[in-house]
Amino acid sequence: MTERRIPGHARSGLKHWALVAAGCAAVVGGALGATSATGAVTAGRSAAGPTAEPVPTASPLPEADLAKVRLPLECGPFPVAVSLKASAVLEGEPVTVVAAHCQADMGTPPDGVFLVGADGAPVLLLPDADGLTVTELAVRSDGSIRGKARGYSSPDVPRFSPDLQVELVWTRSGGAWAKTETRTPVHSA
């Protein structure tokens, strides 16, 4: 049996693999850099249907200084962490919708959702006692607030494996906010 040798120019070495890794990083970085501001579809969003973000304006939307707002969450020694926020102007007033939870050392505590006006006073839209983790939050141009969350069908479901997808919609009705929700079971493979 004869030994077959690969010519030096056909062998891959450290330099070759460094160039391959740099090329892959450039492609992934370019894909992650594409946002809805450029018109590209981002992961987790549908290309069809109206967008949930407010129409961009020439100046940034005014929003409440969340560092000065005291959200009514009972966190004991833990600080409050804002996980999502969306700002818009509703009926001529700047508002910020916030999903927040207690920043615990372990796990992911449930979120509460609050509407914060320019005066900094939070209005409770979703109590953290409902046990939901909010994954999306937006203020629509029709004045409604929309969100998505993960939750549990019963206390017996392990907290690391939510089995419900929850669609949340808040609409203004008679000076108050009315919540509707649709719960859909998550099917795991």
C-alpha positions in Angstrom: 0.0 0.0 0.0 1.4 3.4 -0.9 1.2 6.4 1.3 -0.8 9.3 -0.2 0.3 12.8 0.7 -1.8 15.9 0.5 0.0 18.8 -1.1 0.8 21.7 1.3 -1.5 24.1 -0.4 -4.5 21.8 0.1 -4.0 21.3 3.8 -6.1 23.3 6.2 -4.3 24.9 9.1 -4.8 27.5 11.8 -4.8 30.4 9.4 -7.5 28.7 7.2 -9.8 28.0 10.1 -9.3 31.6 11.6 -10.5 33.0 8.2 -13.5 30.6 8.1 -14.5 31.7 11.7 -14.1 35.4 10.8 -16.3 34.9 7.7 -19.0 33.1 9.7 -18.9 35.8 12.4 -19.3 38.5 9.8 -22.4 36.7 8.3 -24.0 36.1 11.7 -23.2 39.7 12.9 -24.8 41.1 9.7 -27.9 39.0 10.2 -28.2 40.1 13.9 -27.6 43.7 13.0 -30.6 43.8 10.6 -33.5 45.4 12.5 -37.0 46.4 11.8 -35.7 50.0 11.4 -34.1 48.8 8.2 -37.2 47.0 7.0 -35.8 43.5 7.6 -37.8 40.9 9.5 -36.3 40.1 12.9 -36.5 36.7 14.6 -39.8 36.0 16.4 -41.8 38.5 14.3 -44.2 37.9 11.5 -43.7 39.7 8.2 -47.5 39.9 7.7 -49.9 42.1 9.5 -49.5 45.5 11.1 -46.5 46.3 13.2 -46.8 46.8 17.0 -44.3 49.6 17.2 -45.4 53.3 17.2 -44.6 55.3 14.1 -41.0 56.7 14.3 -40.9 60.5 14.7 -38.1 63.0 14.1 -37.6 63.4 17.9 -37.4 60.6 20.5 -40.6 59.9 22.4 -40.7 61.4 25.9 -40.9 58.7 28.5 -41.0 58.6 32.3 -37.7 58.4 34.2 -38.0 54.8 35.4 -35.2 55.3 37.9 -37.5 57.6 39.8 -40.7 55.5 39.5 -41.6 53.2 42.4 -43.3 50.2 40.9 -45.7 48.5 43.4 -43.9 45.2 43.6 -43.2 43.4 47.0 -39.6 42.4 46.5 -38.3 42.3 50.0 -34.5 42.8 49.9 -34.3 42.4 46.1 -34.3 45.3 43.6 -37.0 45.7 40.9 -35.8 44.8 37.4 -37.4 46.2 34.2 -37.4 43.4 31.6 -39.4 45.1 28.8 -40.7 48.6 28.1 -42.5 50.4 25.2 -43.2 54.1 24.9 -45.8 56.0 22.9 -48.0 59.0 23.0 -51.6 58.1 23.9 -54.3 60.8 23.7 -51.6 63.5 23.6 -49.8 62.2 26.7 -46.5 60.4 26.7 -46.7 56.9 28.4 -44.4 54.0 29.0 -45.6 50.5 29.4 -43.2 48.4 31.6 -42.9 44.7 32.4 -41.0 44.3 35.7 -40.1 41.7 38.3 -38.2 41.2 41.5 -34.5 40.6 40.6 -33.9 37.4 42.5 -30.6 35.5 42.8 -32.1 32.4 41.2 -34.8 31.7 38.7 -37.1 34.1 36.8 -39.8 35.6 39.0 -43.1 36.5 37.3 -43.6 39.9 35.7 -46.1 42.7 36.6 -47.1 45.1 33.8 -47.5 48.8 34.6 -48.5 51.9 32.6 -46.5 54.9 33.6 -47.6 58.4 32.6 -45.5 61.5 32.4 -46.4 62.2 36.1 -44.5 58.9 37.1 -47.6 57.3 38.7 -47.8 53.6 37.7 -51.1 52.0 36.8 -51.3 48.2 37.4 -52.2 46.4 34.2 -51.1 42.8 35.1 -50.2 41.7 38.7 -47.1 39.6 39.2 -49.4 37.3 41.2 -50.8 36.0 37.9 -47.4 34.1 37.5 -46.7 35.2 33.9 -43.3 35.9 32.3 -43.9 38.7 29.7 -41.9 38.1 26.4 -43.3 40.9 24.2 -44.8 44.3 24.9 -46.0 47.0 22.5 -48.3 50.1 22.3 -50.3 50.0 19.1 -51.3 53.0 17.0 -55.0 52.3 17.9 -54.2 53.0 21.5 -54.3 49.4 22.7 -51.4 47.7 24.5 -50.4 44.2 23.3 -48.2 41.6 24.9 -47.2 38.0 24.9 -46.3 35.9 28.0 -45.5 32.4 29.1 -47.3 30.8 31.9 -48.5 27.6 33.6 -51.8 25.7 33.4 -51.6 24.5 37.1 -49.3 24.7 40.2 -48.2 21.1 39.3 -46.3 22.3 36.2 -42.6 22.6 36.8 -41.6 26.3 36.9 -38.7 25.7 34.5 -41.2 24.5 31.8 -44.1 26.9 31.1 -46.9 25.1 29.2 -49.0 28.1 28.1 -48.5 30.9 25.6 -50.7 33.9 26.6 -51.7 36.7 24.3 -52.6 39.9 26.2 -54.5 42.9 25.0 -55.4 46.0 27.1 -57.9 48.5 25.7 -59.1 51.7 27.3 -62.8 51.5 28.4 -64.5 54.3 30.3 -61.3 55.7 31.7 -60.0 52.3 32.9 -58.0 49.6 31.2 -59.7 46.3 30.3 -57.6 43.2 29.8 -58.4 40.3 27.6 -56.2 37.2 27.3 -56.0 34.1 25.1 -54.2 31.1 26.6 -52.9 28.5 24.2 -51.2 25.3 25.3 -47.5 24.9 24.2 -46.9 21.6 22.6 -43.4 20.2 23.3 -41.8 17.6 21.1 
